[in-house]
């Protein structure tokens, strides 16, 4: 038994790639006789900002939830092309911190019932500003004094270039 352990196995020769083999692998393939070689398909140019024609499915659900909970002064801002974060921002006010939390809870509940999952909810504990992050829609529910202080409508409501009129 000890004699087998002390025996040495013969060393393997290292495998070397020859220049001919590596040249064959890196060289482009020739076209098969009888079949013309197709040129590689051009990739379509991707736009910097995506502009979907339709509204996100969460937006009507959010609007219904805000109307159901009697949110005050609801504004929907189209921020496509202005922000990479979302396509639409919905800004609404509530009458008290408890009202803010219940509005945000209703938005989350109705969006989940519609089959979408919120990405996050922030500010429920503080009670002055609740943010509900949904795919393509951001919902800001604020007390009127907080809304007046931050003025998100003025920040995000960038004037769009007017369509050129006919001459």
N, C-alpha and C positions, 0 to 999 in steps of 0.2 A: 504494500500500500504506500509506504513512504517512498519507494523507488518511483512510483508513478507521479507523485507530487513534485519530486525533484527534477523530473524530466522537463526539458524545455520544448515548447512547441516551435516548429519552424516559423521564422518571421515571414510575414506576407510582403510581397513586393508592392510598393506604392503604385497606385494607378495614376498614370499621367495622361493628360489630354494632349493629343497631337495637334499640331497647327491645322491639319486638314479637317479634323473633327470639329474644332471650334469654329473654323471658317464656314463649314457646312451649316452649323447651327445658327450663326449670325447672318448668313447671307439670305436675302429675300427669296422666297419660293418662286420658281418659274411657273408660268401659267400652264395648265394642263392642255395638251394638244386638243384642239377642237372646241375648247371653252375659253372665251375671252375673259380676261381678268377684270373684275369690277373695281372702279376707283372707290376709295373709302368715302362713305357718306359724310357730307358736311353737317356739322352740328349746328342746330339753330341757335341764333344769338339770344341770350337770356336778358330780359329787361332788368334794370336795377331795382325798380319798384314794381311789385305785382299789383295789378289793378283788376280785381275780379269785377265782372259786370254785375253780378248779383250781390245782394246784401247777405251777410253771414246768417246762418240759421238761428243763431242765438239772439240777434237783434230784436225780432218781433216778440220773442219770449220775454226779453228784458223789458220792453216797452209795456207789455201786458202786465208784468209783475209790478212795475212802478205805478201803473194806473190802478191796479187792484189795491195797492197799499196807500193810495192817495198821496203819492210823492208830489212835492211842490216844484214848479218851475223846471220842468224836464227839458233838457236840450240835448239833441243828438248832433254830434260834430263828425263830419266825414274827414278823417285825417289820413286817407290813403295818399301816398306820395309825399306826405309831410313827416310822418312818423313810421319807423319800422316796428314799433311796439304793437300797434293795433291798427285796424282799418277804421274803426268807429270808436268814439268816446261818448259815453252818455253821462251827463252831469245832472244831478237832481238834488233837491233839498228836502230835509225833513224838519218837523216842528220841534223835536226834542231828541236827546241821545237815545232814548228807548225806541222812538220812532225810526231813527236811522238804522239801528240794529235789526228791527223787525223788517224794514224794507230790504236790507241786504240779505237777511235770512230767506225772505220770500223769493228774491231773485235767484239765490243759490238753489232753493228747493224746486222752483219751476224749471230752471235750466237742467237740473239733474233729471227731473221727470220727462223732459224733452229728449233725453238721451245724450246730453253733453256733460262733460265734467269740468268744473271750474279749476283753473290753474292755481288759484290762491285767493284768500280773503285776508285783508289787513285792516287793522284799526278798530276791530269790534270792541276791544277792551277800553280804548280811550274814549270813544263815543262822539268825537267831533267830526270825524271824517272816516268813512268806511270805503275801502276800495275792493271791488270784486273783479278779479282778473279772469276773463273768459277768452277762449280762442277767438281772435280778431275783434273782440269788443272789451273795452275797459269801462267799468261802471264806477263812478264817483258819487257817493251819497254824502252830503255835507250839511252841517248846520248853516243857516243863512249868513251868520257873521263870519264863519270860516270861508264860505264860498266868496263872500265879498272881499275878504282879505287876500286870498290867493288868485282870484280872477282867472280861473282856468279857461273860461270861454275866450277871453282876450288873448291868452297865450296860444291856444290851439286853433282859434278861428282865423286862420290866415286868409287874406283875400286872394281868391283865385284869379288868374289872368282871364280877362273877359274874352269871349269868343269873338273872333274878328268879324266885324259886320260886313255886309255887302257894300261895295263901292257904288 
